[in-house]
């Protein structure tokens, strides 16, 4: 990511996570419920705009994930 964070796509459980440059867990970008059970892992990329792009092999679509704004 532009800020140095690392995006991962897991094999065993389909989900996408975000880690700090030091390897500390930040959060889940897309939980398993976002994907078809048992599907192949997604290819992921981070855009300069902070968005995360994932190729969803179950649908053949490119999915775009953006950070939700926190409400004070």
Secondary structure, DSSP 8 states (H G I E B T S, - for coil): -TTS-EEEE-SSS--EEEE-TTS-EEEEEE-GGGS-TT----EEEE-TTS-EEEEETTTTEEEEE-------
